[in-house]
Amino acid sequence: MSKFDVPYKIYLDEADIPSSWYNVRADMKNKPAPLIHPATLKPLKFEDMQPIFCDELIRQELDNDTAYIPIPEEILNFYKMYRPSPLVHAVFLERLLDTPAHIFYKFEGNNTSGSHKLNSAIAQAYYAKKQGLKGVTTETGAGQWGTALSMACAFFKLECKVFMVKVSYEQKPFRREVMRTYGASVTPSPSMTTEIGRKINAEHPNTTGSLGCAISEAVEEAVKSEGYRYELGSVLNQVLLHQSIIGLETKAACDKYGIKPDVIIGCAGGGSNLGGLISPFMGEKLRGEADYQFIAVEPASCPSFTRGKFAYDFCDTGKVCPMAKMYTLGHDFIPSSNHAGGLRYHGMSSILSQLYHDGLMEARAVEQTSVFEAAEQFARVEGILPAPESSHAIRVAIDEALKCKETGEEKTIIFGLTGTGYFDMTAYEKYNDGTMTDYIPSDDDLAKGFACIPDVKL
Ligand SMILES: *Cc1c(COP(=O)(O)O)cnc(C)c1O
């Protein structure tokens, strides 16, 4: 394959947008462990989840068997506004690295929310509307999910209450204003409007908040508000299902141009973009039809896969949510304050956790200064200013391509470029000023988080 055997950007036709999501659980021999009730420790049933989630989304959450789930037409129509997303041949990056490897990236940043999160937001808003609900609540950390859900709710005329981690609320006023423009109400978390928020504020008066804490507030708010449900932008099975659109399109583009990836790389926060990107390829691997190397990339300062425990843990700090079996650093874990690169969630998708546990996938932890180095290299030749989260995947894609330079191997590498970094300029500023530092938690630091993981065995 010479560099220009395939076009620089591989756009599919509108008609090539997949009409079903693919549910990788259907092909997994070892299914992901079910969510359990924190009090009874029994797997959650449909009725248990009804006060929190929309009915149809619960069905998707619990469905381990249906391989293809049709995408409702209204969601498909919305997808057509910004999909198919391009699979880009990174010819300029290849040239810069002087590597025999072929590098491609699937770019999900071409929509106003700036990331892949809109793929699930629009689905979740649709099912809430279809159920006749008044509105939804959610949390947002850096703000991408809150923005995506605000856009989706505006489209379906639903109310949207966002609890935004206080430090981001203060440091990212523009994200907040995008959400408000789309009609969402945005409350800094911990707030004084929920019981759990008041409790956390009383116990930690100067806290700048965390994702786990904002989740607790959003769930409480949904449960106590008539006609409301809670929606989550990552980690859950249903979110990976919706994000499979990324992988299905990638697969379609590969098939159209005769590209066969050897390595597929994605950053991992809660696991939704990576899970979505690899799903159809993982399906082939699970069915014994093809083999691929999958690599999850996480920050060294929040190393859920590479140093976490595979155990049942709470999904939130306030312990109001169900428990999930996953690779976790403990629900009290908060990455060190110098951490600027996103992907700061303590846990990981149960699906990916099981696949990783079964040796079907690898994981690497990378330090943030090396991530921003990769981001800068990429931005200067490929034009796109990548989100810090996405740049974790760029880091490892570059590392793999440089390995190929040493061995002379012509591997084909695909990575997920999940979004743009325009709202992350404070992090870039630190990098540009040379004040960005790395902090790798010590075993003692991690032990504190592990100590709060409940001792649950089914
Ligand atoms: C939220 C986000 C991520 C991480 O979330 P996953 O669920 O692990 O995909 C990665 N990149 C961007 C741009 C994001 O907004």
The ligand as an SDF file (V2000), in Angstrom:
LIG
                    3D

 15 15  0  0  0  0  0  0  0  0999 V2000
  -15.3190   11.7170   27.4540 C   0  0  0  0  0  0  0  0  0  0  0  0
  -14.2230   11.6780   26.4960 C   0  0  0  0  0  0  0  0  0  0  0  0
  -13.3120   10.6030   26.4510 C   0  0  0  0  0  0  0  0  0  0  0  0
  -13.3310    9.4690   27.4240 C   0  0  0  0  0  0  0  0  0  0  0  0
  -14.5080    8.7800   27.5980 O   0  0  0  0  0  0  0  0  0  0  0  0
  -14.7060    7.2820   27.1370 P   0  0  0  0  0  0  0  0  0  0  0  0
  -16.0350    6.9150   27.6730 O   0  0  0  0  0  0  0  0  0  0  0  0
  -13.5940    6.4700   27.7390 O   0  0  0  0  0  0  0  0  0  0  0  0
  -14.6600    7.2740   25.6770 O   0  0  0  0  0  0  0  0  0  0  0  0
  -12.3440   10.6050   25.4790 C   0  0  0  0  0  0  0  0  0  0  0  0
  -12.2200   11.6180   24.6150 N   0  0  0  0  0  0  0  0  0  0  0  0
  -13.0610   12.6710   24.6150 C   0  0  0  0  0  0  0  0  0  0  0  0
  -12.8640   13.7600   23.6210 C   0  0  0  0  0  0  0  0  0  0  0  0
  -14.0880   12.7370   25.5550 C   0  0  0  0  0  0  0  0  0  0  0  0
  -14.9290   13.7740   25.5520 O   0  0  0  0  0  0  0  0  0  0  0  0
  1  2  1  0
  2  3  1  0
  2 14  2  0
  3  4  1  0
  3 10  2  0
  4  5  1  0
  5  6  1  0
  6  7  2  0
  6  8  1  0
  6  9  1  0
 10 11  1  0
 11 12  2  0
 12 13  1  0
 12 14  1  0
 14 15  1  0
M  END
$$$$
